[in-house]
Amino acid sequence: MIDSLISFFQEYYLWLLSFHIIFVISWMAGMFYLPRLFVYHTRLKRGSIASEMFKEMERKLMRIIINPAMIAAWVFGIALSFGQDSWSDGGWFYIKLAAVILMSGFYGCLSKWRKAFEKDNNQHTEKYFRLMNEVPTVLMIIIVFVVFLKPFQ
């Protein structure tokens, strides 16, 4: 059973990889855009029409794009790891996995901040969110370089 499952992952590796890349791109697009929305949202008066519009945009971005894309990226990524035996492929895989876990943790922060905006209870400044906007970029750079250069192999 397990051998046939691994065989399936190997046979359809390029399909799995394609879907993984599509969902990672979608996930990252949302991870780049949501903190930018927070930057602009901090400038708005609480309870204003514009603030309410931003709340809706942030909620929809999270629920319609980021959440499904992150889940699918994880599912296809795990499937890829079984198809290529990445677990024993050297230290690069664990660096990538750690960076993806950090990215998922940052997603948790975004979710928390979005809920604070939703309740008109944001405690952070525009400058804070400008800085936080760089976190997914740094993690993405680490992930891409580690995947393609495969250090510690």
Secondary structure by P-SEA (a helix, b strand, c coil): caaaaaaaaaaaaaaaaaaaaaaaaaaaaaaacaaaaaaaaaacccccaaaaaaaaaaaaaacccaaaaaaaaaaaaaaaaaacccccccaaaaaaaaaaaaaaaaaaaaaaaaaaaaaccccccaaaaaaacaaaaaaaaaaaaaaaccccc
